[in-house]
Amino acid sequence: MPGVRAGGRTEARRRRRAARRHTMAALASAVVAAGAATGVIAAGADDGGRTTALPDTTASPVLEPLPAVPTPTASPSASATAAPSPSPSRTPRRSPAPSPSPKRSSAPAVSAGLYRHPRSQVLDWVGAHRDDPRRPLIESRIAAQPAAVWFPAHNPGAVTGQVRGVTSAAAAAGRTPVLVPYAIPDRDCGGASEGGAPSLDAYDGWITDFAAGLGSGPVIVILEPDAIALSDCLSAAQRNARFASLARAGRTLHAANPRARVYFDGGHSGWHSAAKQAAALREAGAATSGDGIFTNVSNFHSTADETAYARRVLAALGGQPGLGAVIDTSRNGNGAPEEGEWCDPAGRALGRAPTTATGLTGIDAYLWVKLPGESDGCKGSAGSFTPDYAYELATG
């Protein structure tokens, strides 16, 4: 995602690059996610050696299970230009906080099966390669599974309709969609996944528009991957402002749809300690404005490790009864690779199929937030669906 760097401070950028080079051999970490324009995935490293996305600003995004390379013509309502480059907001104007949402049940509200969006790169590949000997396995083990739908563009005026298009289709099918709003300012600390809203005030408005499309049925919201775990690059004032905005976002989403389950960024078991992550989550309102946390987005840590970690975070977090966790299991079937291996590492496998019936107390769902088979930038071009990689995961 080569794009305009955020912040505009050359020395700060130089130091961040040096820090990234220093940490590339550390633990593979969080998000390979869609960027502000097209969601193409590429190699990058940041806190804890995390892999990131690289935005390509040449086309407009579409709604697909992402990260993905979208078809530019598939979403006519999307803006044709890249989202503005964000700059950290020093004194963001505060939008009025929405009224607290009605008290929610402490039991998970999601009972229907998860929704599979009908547009994705893997489905396009399956349709175009019926005679490929890899096709039956990729189709049955990857393309047939429900996956998250990402909304990576700051596109006020358009996002409501885009969200409604997904939630209304899911409701008609009697299914529960998984949505990923991904437009926080200074996203990825101005790194490879930079993009998002130009200010927190603008983000507050965008999330209000996003919430307006949620409908009234059950929906799972994965609120801003990395926004909490990857916030150490911000000043204390900037971090507090971001956390306040995330708390407002949680309230806004619940006010729009009390059946929404909103999960806040819990990082993963190879990153921050449970105590540190819980403290940040508490500051961001997760204990009062959310329904729990998500972990392991786009990463490889085993479900057992993530379950134990999520429970430690939730115990340290406190908050209202019934907070739970969802875990991204899309590529964690064989657990984490060797230290320093993060870009399409060999020997990985699909994890547990997406479900809200985990059978574990406090673990609300296993989800495929990242769609397996979409490359980190090594086995295929960044963000592209790579059948060899998909086949390796499906047979791992």
C-alpha positions as CSV (number, residue, x, y, z in Angstrom):
1,M,0.0,0.0,0.0
2,P,2.5,2.7,-0.9
3,G,0.7,5.8,0.1
4,V,1.3,9.2,1.6
5,R,3.0,8.9,5.0
6,A,1.0,10.3,7.9
7,G,2.2,13.0,10.3
8,G,4.6,14.9,8.0
9,R,7.5,14.8,10.4
10,T,10.5,13.4,8.6
11,E,12.6,12.6,11.7
12,A,9.7,10.8,13.3
13,R,9.2,8.7,10.2
14,R,12.9,7.9,10.1
15,R,12.9,6.7,13.7
16,R,9.8,4.6,13.1
17,R,11.4,3.0,10.1
18,A,14.5,2.2,12.2
19,A,12.3,0.7,14.9
20,R,10.5,-1.4,12.4
21,R,13.8,-2.8,11.0
22,H,15.0,-3.5,14.5
23,T,11.8,-5.5,15.4
24,M,11.4,-7.5,12.1
25,A,13.0,-10.5,13.8
26,A,10.6,-10.3,16.7
27,L,7.3,-12.1,17.1
28,A,4.9,-12.1,14.1
29,S,2.0,-10.0,15.1
30,A,-1.3,-8.6,14.4
31,V,-3.1,-7.4,11.3
32,V,-2.6,-7.9,7.7
33,A,-5.6,-5.7,6.9
34,A,-7.2,-3.7,4.2
35,G,-6.0,-0.1,3.8
36,A,-7.6,3.2,3.0
37,A,-8.1,2.6,-0.7
38,T,-7.7,-0.9,-2.1
39,G,-7.0,-3.6,0.4
40,V,-3.8,-5.2,-0.8
41,I,-1.7,-7.0,1.7
42,A,2.0,-6.7,1.9
43,A,5.0,-7.4,4.1
44,G,5.8,-5.0,6.9
45,A,6.8,-5.0,10.4
46,D,6.1,-3.0,13.4
47,D,5.4,-3.5,17.1
48,G,6.5,-7.1,17.9
49,G,7.3,-7.8,14.3
50,R,3.7,-7.4,13.2
51,T,2.7,-7.9,9.6
52,T,0.8,-5.0,8.1
53,A,-1.0,-4.1,4.9
54,L,0.3,-1.8,2.3
55,P,-2.3,0.5,0.7
56,D,-2.5,0.9,-3.0
57,T,-4.2,4.2,-3.7
58,T,-5.1,3.6,-7.3
59,A,-8.6,2.2,-7.0
60,S,-11.6,2.4,-4.8
61,P,-12.5,-0.2,-2.2
62,V,-15.3,-2.7,-2.5
63,L,-17.1,-4.7,0.1
64,E,-15.6,-8.2,0.2
65,P,-14.4,-10.5,2.9
66,L,-11.1,-8.7,3.2
67,P,-8.1,-8.2,3.3
68,A,-8.4,-8.5,-0.5
69,V,-7.6,-6.9,-3.8
70,P,-11.1,-5.6,-4.8
71,T,-12.7,-5.2,-8.2
72,P,-12.8,-1.4,-8.7
73,T,-16.2,-1.5,-10.5
74,A,-18.0,-3.7,-7.9
75,S,-18.9,-0.8,-5.6
76,P,-20.2,2.2,-7.5
77,S,-21.0,4.1,-4.3
78,A,-17.5,4.0,-3.1
79,S,-15.3,7.1,-3.5
80,A,-12.9,6.9,-6.5
81,T,-10.1,8.7,-4.6
82,A,-7.9,7.6,-1.7
83,A,-8.9,8.5,1.8
84,P,-7.1,11.5,3.2
85,S,-3.8,10.9,4.9
86,P,-4.4,11.1,8.6
87,S,-2.5,13.2,11.0
88,P,-2.6,12.6,14.8
89,S,-5.3,14.8,16.3
90,R,-4.0,16.9,19.1
91,T,-7.2,18.7,20.2
92,P,-10.0,16.8,18.5
93,R,-13.4,18.4,18.6
94,R,-15.8,16.2,20.6
95,S,-19.0,15.1,19.0
96,P,-21.9,14.7,21.5
97,A,-21.7,11.2,23.0
98,P,-24.7,9.1,22.2
99,S,-27.1,8.0,24.9
100,P,-26.1,4.8,26.7
101,S,-27.5,1.8,24.9
102,P,-30.1,-0.3,26.6
103,K,-28.8,-2.9,29.0
104,R,-27.7,-6.0,27.0
105,S,-28.1,-9.6,27.9
106,S,-25.0,-11.1,29.5
107,A,-25.3,-14.2,27.3
108,P,-24.0,-14.0,23.7
109,A,-26.7,-12.6,21.5
110,V,-25.6,-14.4,18.4
111,S,-27.5,-17.6,17.7
112,A,-27.9,-17.8,14.0
113,G,-25.1,-19.1,11.7
114,L,-22.5,-16.8,10.4
115,Y,-22.9,-15.0,7.1
116,R,-20.8,-15.7,4.0
117,H,-20.5,-12.6,1.8
118,P,-21.0,-13.6,-1.8
119,R,-18.1,-11.6,-3.1
120,S,-14.5,-12.5,-2.5
121,Q,-11.3,-13.3,-4.4
122,V,-11.5,-16.9,-3.5
123,L,-15.0,-17.2,-4.9
124,D,-13.9,-15.4,-8.0
125,W,-11.0,-17.8,-8.4
126,V,-13.2,-20.9,-7.8
127,G,-15.7,-19.7,-10.5
128,A,-12.9,-19.1,-13.0
129,H,-11.0,-22.3,-12.4
130,R,-13.5,-25.1,-12.4
131,D,-11.0,-27.6,-13.9
132,D,-8.1,-26.8,-11.6
133,P,-7.3,-29.9,-9.5
134,R,-6.9,-27.7,-6.4
135,R,-10.3,-26.2,-6.9
136,P,-12.5,-28.7,-5.0
137,L,-10.4,-28.5,-1.8
138,I,-10.1,-24.7,-1.9
139,E,-13.8,-24.4,-2.6
140,S,-14.9,-26.7,0.2
141,R,-12.5,-25.7,2.9
142,I,-12.1,-22.0,2.3
143,A,-14.6,-20.5,-0.2
144,A,-17.5,-22.2,1.6
145,Q,-16.7,-20.6,4.9
146,P,-18.1,-17.3,6.3
147,A,-15.6,-14.5,6.7
148,A,-15.5,-11.0,7.9
149,V,-16.3,-8.0,5.7
150,W,-13.9,-5.1,6.1
151,F,-14.8,-1.4,5.7
152,P,-11.4,0.3,5.3
153,A,-12.3,3.6,3.6
154,H,-13.2,6.9,5.2
155,N,-16.2,7.4,3.0
156,P,-18.9,9.5,4.8
157,G,-22.2,9.4,3.0
158,A,-21.4,6.0,1.4
159,V,-20.7,3.7,4.3
160,T,-24.2,3.6,5.6
161,G,-25.5,2.0,2.4
162,Q,-22.6,-0.3,2.2
163,V,-23.1,-1.6,5.7
164,R,-26.8,-1.9,5.2
165,G,-26.2,-3.9,2.0
166,V,-24.4,-6.5,4.0
167,T,-26.6,-6.6,7.1
168,S,-29.8,-6.7,5.1
169,A,-28.6,-9.6,3.0
170,A,-27.5,-11.4,6.1
171,A,-30.8,-10.8,7.8
172,A,-32.7,-12.1,4.7
173,A,-30.5,-15.3,4.9
174,G,-31.1,-15.6,8.7
175,R,-27.3,-15.3,9.3
176,T,-25.1,-13.1,11.4
177,P,-22.5,-10.9,9.6
178,V,-19.1,-10.1,10.9
179,L,-18.1,-6.5,10.1
180,V,-14.7,-4.7,10.5
181,P,-14.8,-0.9,10.7
182,Y,-11.2,0.1,10.0
183,A,-10.9,3.9,9.6
184,I,-9.3,5.2,12.9
185,P,-7.0,8.2,12.3
186,D,-3.3,7.5,12.2
187,R,-4.1,3.9,11.6
188,D,-1.0,1.6,11.9
189,C,0.9,4.6,13.4
190,G,1.5,6.0,9.9
191,G,3.0,2.7,8.8
192,A,2.2,0.4,5.9
193,S,-1.6,0.3,6.7
194,E,-1.8,4.0,7.1
195,G,-5.1,5.7,6.1
196,G,-8.5,6.3,7.7
197,A,-10.3,9.4,8.7
198,P,-8.5,12.7,8.8
199,S,-9.4,13.4,12.4
200,L,-11.1,11.8,15.4
201,D,-14.0,14.2,14.9
202,A,-14.4,13.0,11.3
203,Y,-14.1,9.4,12.6
204,D,-16.9,10.0,15.1
205,G,-19.1,11.1,12.2
206,W,-18.1,8.1,10.0
207,I,-18.8,5.6,12.8
208,T,-22.2,7.1,13.3
209,D,-22.8,6.6,9.6
210,F,-21.5,3.1,9.8
211,A,-23.8,2.3,12.8
212,A,-26.8,3.6,10.8
213,G,-26.5,0.6,8.5
214,L,-26.4,-2.0,11.2
215,G,-30.1,-2.8,11.0
216,S,-31.8,-4.5,13.9
217,G,-30.6,-8.1,13.6
218,P,-27.6,-9.8,15.3
219,V,-24.3,-8.6,14.1
220,I,-20.7,-8.9,15.2
221,V,-18.4,-5.9,15.0
222,I,-14.6,-6.2,15.2
223,L,-13.9,-2.6,16.1
224,E,-10.6,-1.3,14.6
225,P,-7.9,-4.0,14.6
226,D,-4.7,-2.7,16.2
227,A,-6.2,0.5,17.4
228,I,-5.5,-0.3,21.0
229,A,-2.6,-2.9,20.9
230,L,-0.7,-0.7,18.5
231,S,-1.1,2.7,20.1
232,D,2.3,3.2,21.9
233,C,3.5,5.3,19.1
234,L,1.0,8.0,20.0
235,S,1.6,10.7,22.6
236,A,-0.3,10.3,25.9
237,A,-2.8,13.0,24.8
238,Q,-3.3,11.4,21.4
239,R,-3.8,8.0,22.9
240,N,-6.3,9.3,25.4
241,A,-8.2,11.0,22.6
242,R,-8.2,7.8,20.5
243,F,-9.4,5.7,23.4
244,A,-12.2,8.2,24.1
245,S,-13.3,8.0,20.5
246,L,-13.3,4.2,20.6
247,A,-15.5,4.3,23.7
248,R,-17.9,6.6,21.9
249,A,-17.9,4.3,18.9
250,G,-18.9,1.3,21.1
251,R,-21.8,3.4,22.5
252,T,-22.8,4.6,19.1
253,L,-22.9,1.1,17.6
254,H,-25.0,-0.3,20.5
255,A,-27.4,2.7,20.4
256,A,-28.0,2.0,16.7
257,N,-28.5,-1.7,17.2
258,P,-28.7,-3.1,20.8
259,R,-28.3,-6.6,19.4
260,A,-24.8,-5.8,18.0
261,R,-21.9,-7.5,19.7
262,V,-19.0,-5.1,19.7
263,Y,-15.5,-6.4,20.4
264,F,-12.4,-4.3,21.1
265,D,-8.8,-4.9,20.1
266,G,-7.1,-7.4,22.4
267,G,-3.9,-7.9,20.4
268,H,-2.7,-11.5,20.7
269,S,-0.9,-13.8,23.1
270,G,2.6,-13.1,21.6
271,W,2.4,-9.3,22.0
272,H,1.5,-7.4,25.2
273,S,1.0,-8.9,28.6
274,A,-2.6,-9.5,29.6
275,A,-2.3,-6.8,32.3
276,K,-1.0,-4.2,29.9
277,Q,-3.6,-5.0,27.3
278,A,-6.4,-5.0,29.8
279,A,-5.4,-1.6,31.2
280,A,-5.4,-0.1,27.7
281,L,-8.8,-1.8,26.9
282,R,-10.2,-0.3,30.1
283,E,-9.1,3.2,29.1
284,A,-10.7,2.7,25.7
285,G,-14.1,1.8,27.3
286,A,-14.1,-1.9,26.4
287,A,-15.4,-2.8,29.9
288,T,-18.4,-0.5,29.6
289,S,-19.0,0.2,25.9
290,G,-18.2,-3.2,24.4
291,D,-19.1,-6.9,24.7
292,G,-15.6,-8.2,25.0
293,I,-12.4,-8.4,23.0
294,F,-11.0,-10.0,19.8
295,T,-7.6,-11.6,19.5
296,N,-5.2,-13.0,16.9
297,V,-6.5,-11.1,13.9
298,S,-4.5,-12.2,10.8
299,N,-2.1,-14.0,13.0
300,F,-1.1,-17.7,13.7
301,H,-1.2,-18.2,17.4
302,S,-2.9,-21.4,18.4
303,T,-6.5,-21.4,19.7
304,A,-5.4,-22.8,23.0
305,D,-2.9,-20.0,23.5
306,E,-5.4,-17.4,22.5
307,T,-8.1,-18.8,24.7
308,A,-5.8,-18.7,27.7
309,Y,-4.6,-15.3,26.9
310,A,-8.1,-13.9,26.2
311,R,-9.3,-15.2,29.6
312,R,-6.4,-13.5,31.4
313,V,-7.2,-10.2,29.7
314,L,-10.9,-10.5,30.5
315,A,-10.1,-11.3,34.1
316,A,-7.9,-8.3,34.4
317,L,-10.3,-6.1,32.5
318,G,-13.3,-6.5,34.8
319,G,-16.4,-4.7,33.7
320,Q,-20.0,-5.7,33.1
321,P,-20.9,-9.4,33.4
322,G,-20.9,-11.4,30.2
323,L,-17.9,-9.9,28.5
324,G,-16.4,-12.5,26.1
325,A,-13.8,-13.0,23.4
326,V,-13.7,-13.9,19.8
327,I,-10.6,-15.4,18.2
328,D,-9.4,-15.3,14.6
329,T,-8.7,-18.9,13.7
330,S,-8.3,-18.5,9.9
331,R,-4.6,-19.5,9.8
332,N,-3.8,-20.9,13.2
333,G,-4.2,-24.6,12.7
334,N,-0.6,-25.4,13.3
335,G,0.1,-22.5,15.7
336,A,2.7,-19.7,15.3
337,P,5.7,-20.1,13.0
338,E,9.3,-19.7,14.1
339,E,10.2,-16.3,15.4
340,G,10.7,-13.8,12.7
341,E,8.6,-15.7,10.1
342,W,5.5,-13.7,9.4
343,C,5.1,-13.3,5.6
344,D,3.1,-16.3,4.3
345,P,5.1,-18.6,6.6
346,A,5.4,-22.3,5.5
347,G,3.8,-25.1,7.4
348,R,0.7,-23.2,8.5
349,A,-2.8,-24.5,8.2
350,L,-6.4,-23.5,8.4
351,G,-7.7,-23.3,12.0
352,R,-11.1,-24.1,13.4
353,A,-14.1,-23.3,11.2
354,P,-16.0,-20.1,12.0
355,T,-18.7,-20.7,14.6
356,T,-20.4,-19.1,17.5
357,A,-20.7,-22.5,19.2
358,T,-17.3,-22.8,20.8
359,G,-18.4,-24.8,23.8
360,L,-16.1,-22.7,26.0
361,T,-17.1,-20.3,28.7
362,G,-16.1,-16.7,27.8
363,I,-15.2,-17.6,24.2
364,D,-18.0,-16.3,22.1
365,A,-16.8,-17.3,18.6
366,Y,-14.1,-18.5,16.4
367,L,-14.0,-16.2,13.3
368,W,-12.2,-15.9,10.0
369,V,-11.4,-12.2,10.2
370,K,-8.7,-12.6,7.6
371,L,-9.6,-14.7,4.6
372,P,-7.0,-17.5,4.2
373,G,-5.2,-17.7,0.9
374,E,-4.8,-14.0,0.4
375,S,-1.0,-13.4,0.5
376,D,1.0,-11.4,2.9
377,G,3.2,-10.5,-0.1
378,C,5.7,-13.4,-0.4
379,K,3.9,-16.4,-2.0
380,G,2.0,-14.0,-4.2
381,S,1.6,-10.3,-4.9
382,A,0.5,-8.4,-1.8
383,G,-3.1,-8.9,-1.0
384,S,-3.8,-11.2,-4.0
385,F,-5.6,-14.5,-3.7
386,T,-2.8,-17.1,-4.2
387,P,-4.1,-20.6,-4.9
388,D,-0.8,-22.3,-4.1
389,Y,-0.9,-20.6,-0.6
390,A,-4.6,-21.4,-0.2
391,Y,-3.9,-25.1,-1.1
392,E,-1.1,-25.3,1.4
393,L,-3.3,-23.9,4.2
394,A,-6.1,-26.3,3.2
395,T,-3.8,-29.3,3.2
396,G,-1.7,-28.3,6.2
